[in-house]
Amino acid sequence: MLGLPTMDTVRDAASNVAHRWLFGGLADFRPVPRTLIDEGRTRQVFSYHLPAGVEPTGNPTLLVPPLAVPDSCFDLRRGCSVVEHLVNRGRPTYLVEYGEIGFADRALGLEHWVEEVLPAAVRAAHEHSGGKPLHVVGWCLGGIMSVLAAARLGAWPIASLTVVASPFDFTAIPLVAPFRPLINATGGHALTPLYRAFGSIPAPLVRTAFQVSGLDKQITKPFAIALNLADRDYLAQIEAVERFTDRMVAYPGRTVAQIYHRFFRANSLASGSVTLAGRTTTLTGIKQPTLVIAGATDAIAPPRAVGKLVDLLPEAAGVRFETAPGGHLGVLTGRAARHSTWPLIDRFQDELDAA
């Protein structure tokens, strides 16, 4: 049974409700200051500023978000920002952003990001940092793209790879199973009319898909909020996730087709070999030390789907697999990530820098 609230709890809850009503919210959405250092088609590379008085230490980190989501996945809000954490430790930090995807981008395939966008971002950050090797950190599809790009680039100038919530075995994703009869019945063309008509998977559908993946949390959210009205940090995180979801953008049409056919239907990532635009990339090309992190309650990329990558990197100079608390976004930037995922990344990078 739930106990009666204390006077302190009632006072804190009233204060939070009043603050949200008067000021529109509780989360601090000030972005970490940054400077644009490079740009091209669907590519902007930013360098984040270290706080005053913080000296740079260690090799730089390049953050790689997935397509269709805002780069705020790495800078969600103050207190739950991967970027803020890294720069506060003195880690030189860079990020690649893709911008809005429109109808004119419908012919861009995944190879555009793997062969052009990410290699250019790696070179820009490498040069801007004074020629230092980079620790590349990718989340979700950003992790998959980082692995494919690293396999093509070779060992230099990428010092390490960290892959967070990136599935490499799509048969291990329970969410996919209900759609397999539709995929098989249509010969794998269930989404074709949609992306051909719009040139992309529209942003509202991307948002809906993300929300459906956490449907249980969507249903129980009002009750959870009511129980946590006195917890300002909890309420701020709810606001931040809602804002993040509202800002999702479209997927380019041809890239959608490739993800659909190569990853969902053929499960080619699990074989360690992917063919894009007639060129095959094998993951045996990965030589860098690699850290693989899965969210314990991630429905989009469950641990078994993420952990498959460990088996696909026989030539890497060490592969670690870790499970951390959280769902798909939470494992990267949830409140628990501050004490689980982020320290895992810190130790991994610090050990390599000290070697």
N, C-alpha and C positions, 0 to 999 in steps of 0.2 A: 504494500500500500504506500501511496505517496504521503509524505508528511506535510504538515501545515507549513506554509512559507513563514519565514522569520520576518521581522520588521525590516532588517537590512535588505532581504531579498525583495520585499515589496517596494522599498525605497529605490533600489537599483532598477527594478523593472519600470517603475514610474518615470525615473530619470531617462532611461533609454527610449521609452515611448515618446516622451516629451521632446527629447533631442531629435528624434527622427521626424516628428511632426513639424518642429520649428525649422530644422536645417536640412531636411530632405534625406537624411541617412546618417549612418554611424561610421561607415568605412572611410578610410583616408585613401583617396584615389590619386594622390599626387604621384606622377610618374617619376622614376629616377631620371635625373637629367642626362641627356645624351646628345651626341653630335653625329650628323650624317657624314660618313667618310667615303662612300662609294654607292653608285646606283646604276641600274640598267633596266632592261625590260623585266618586269615582275621581280625586281631586286632592289632593295635598299639595305645597306649595311651600316649599323650604328655602333659607335663606341660610347660606352657609359662612363660618366665622370665618377672618379673616386671622391668620397667625402673629404672635406677640408681636414688636413692633418693626418690623413691615412696614406701611408706609403705603399706603392705597388710591390707586390710580392708574388712570386711564382709565375709560371707560364700562363698566358691568357686563355680564356674560355670563350668559345663561340657557341651561342645558343641557337638551335634550329627548331622552329615551331613547325607544326604540320600545315598543310594547305587548309583553307576554308575557316580558320580560326584566327582571332586577333592575337597579335604577339604579346598581349597582356597575360597570356598563360604563364609567361615567365616574370611578369611584373604585375601581379593580380591586385595587390593593395599593400600599403605599408604594413609591415609586420608579417605578411604572408607573401613575400616577393622573393623569388629566386635571385633576381638581379640585385636587389637590395642586400641580400645576404652575402652574395659574392663580393660586391664592391666594399661592403663594410669590413670584409676580411682582407681587403687590399688586392683582390684578384682582378687584374685587367679583364674587362668583360665586353664582348661584342655580341650582336644579334643581327640575323638576317630577317627581313620582312618582305612580304610578297605583294602587298597592296590589294586593291580591289580587282576582282576577276570579272571581266565583261564578255559580251558576245564575241568581240574581236579576238579573244584569247581562246576560243573554243577548240582551235586546232593544236593547241599546245599539249604535248604529251608529257608523261612523267620524266622522260629523258631530258626535257628542257631544264627541269630543276636538278636532275642528277648530273647532267653533263655540262651545264652552263651556269645556272644560278649558284649552286653550292660551291663548285670549284672557284668561281669568281669571288664569292664571299670569303672562302678560306684564304685565297691570295690577298684580298684586301686587308683582312684582319692580320694576317702574317706580316705583311709589309708595314702596316700602321704600327704594329707592336715592336718594330725594330728587328724583324726577322726571327722572332721567337716561335717555337713550335706550339701548336694549338691543342687544347683539350676541347673536343667537340661533344656537345651535349644535345641530344635530340629527343623530343617527346612525341609519342604516337607515330603518325606517318612521318614526322620529322626525323624520328630515329631510324625508320626504314630507309628514308632518302639519304640520311647521313652514312649509313652502312654501305649502300650501293655506290654513293659518291666516293667513299674512302676506298672501296674495292677497285675503283677505276683510277683513282689518283695515285695509289700506292702509299708507301709509309710516310712520305714527307710532303708537307710540313705538319701532318696531324700526329700529335704525340699520343693521344688516346681517344677512345670512343666511350661515351656513356649513353646507353639506350634505355629510356624510361617508358614503360607501358606501350611497347611496340610489338604487335603480334607477328610471329613468323610461321605459325601453323594455324591457318584459318579453320581447320577442321576441329580445333580445340576451343572454338568460340561458340558457346551455347546460343547466343543471339542469332547466329547465322543459320542454325539448323532449321527453324520453321520456314525459312525462305527457300531452302534447297528444292522442294518440290516445284515451286514456281519457276525457279531458275532452270531446272531440268525440263519442265513442260514447255517452256518457251525457247528452248535451245540456247539459253543464256542471253536472250534479248529482251528481258523484261524491262530494263531501264532505257533501252535504246531510243524509243520514241521521245522520252522525256528530255534526254540530254541533246538530242538532235534538234528538237523544237526550240529549246531555250539556250542552247550553246553551253549549258552548264547544269549542274544540280542546284536549283535556286537556294538562296540563303535561308528562307523560311523552312524548307525541307531539311536542310542541314541542322538547323536548330532543333526541329522536331525529333530528328533521329537521335540527337544527343540527349534530349530530354527523355525519350522513350527508353533509352538504355538504363536510365536511373528511375524508372517509373515508380518503383516502390518508395523511393525517397520523395518523389513528387507528391505521391498520395499522402504520405505521413508528414510532409513538411509543415502544414499549418499546426498540427499537434506538437511537433518538435519545437516550433517557434514559440508557441504558448508556454511550453515547459521551460524555455530558456530565455524568457524575456529579461531576466536579470543578468544574463551573460553577454556583455557588450561585444566581446571578441567573436562569439558564436554568431550573433546577429550581423556583425560586420562581414563575416565570411559568407553568410547567406546572400547579402547584398552584392558582394563581389562576384560570386558565381552567377547570379542572375544577370548582372551587367555583362559579364564575359559571354554568356550564352546569347544574349540579345545582339551582340556585335559580330556574330559569325557571318561569314561571307560565302559566296558561291564557289563550287568546285568547277574547274574548266572541263568541258565536255569530253575531250579525248582522253584526258587523264582519268576521268571517271570510268570510261570504257576500259582502260588498261587495268585499273585497280579491280574492277568488276570481273574481267575475264582472267587476268593473270593471277590475282590474289584469291578472290572468292571462289571462282569456278575451278581453276587449275591448281590452286594452292602451290604455285611454283616457288614461293619463298621457302617453303619447307624442304624443297629439294636442294636449296643452296645455289640455284641458278635461275636467273631471270633474263628474258629477252625483251628488249624495248627497242622499237624502231629498227629491228633487224640486227641489233647488236646484243650479244649475250654477256652478262656480267655474272661471274661466279664469286661466291663469298670466300673462297680460299685465297682470294687476293688480299684479304684483311690480315695485316701483320701487327697492327697496333694492340696494346693491352686494351681490353674491353670490359666495361662494367655493365651488366644487364640487371635492371631493376623492374620488378613487377608489383602491382598493387594487389594486396591480399584479397580485396573484395571488388576487383575490377571486372565488370561484366563485359566490357568491350574488348579488353585484352587480358584475359585471365592468366595466372602464372604459368600454366602449362603451355599456352600459346606463345607467351613471351620467352619462356625458358628454352624453347626450341632453338633459339639463336646460338646457345652454348654449343650445341652439337654441330653447328655449321661453320665454325671458325677454327679448324684444325691447325692453321698456320699462325694464329694470333699469339702474341707474346703474353699469354695469360688471359683467361676469361673468368670473371667472377659473376655468379648469379645470386641476387639477393631479393627477398620479398619484404616489402614495407607496408605499413598500414595505409588504407585508403582505396578509393575507387579510381576511375580513369584520370580525372583531374586532381583528385585529392592526394594521390601518391606523389604528384609533382609539387603541388602548392597548397595542400590542405594544412590545417593547423597542426596535425601530427607530423607532417613532413619536416617541420622545423627541427624535430628531434629524432628523425629516422632517415628519411631519404637524403636530406641535405648533408648531414654528417657522413653518410656513406660516400657521397660524391667528394666531400672535402678530403676524407682520408685517402681515397683512391688517387686523387690528383696530387695531394701533398707527398704521398709516398713516391710517386713517379718523379716529381720535381726534385726530391731529395736523393734519388738514385744516382 
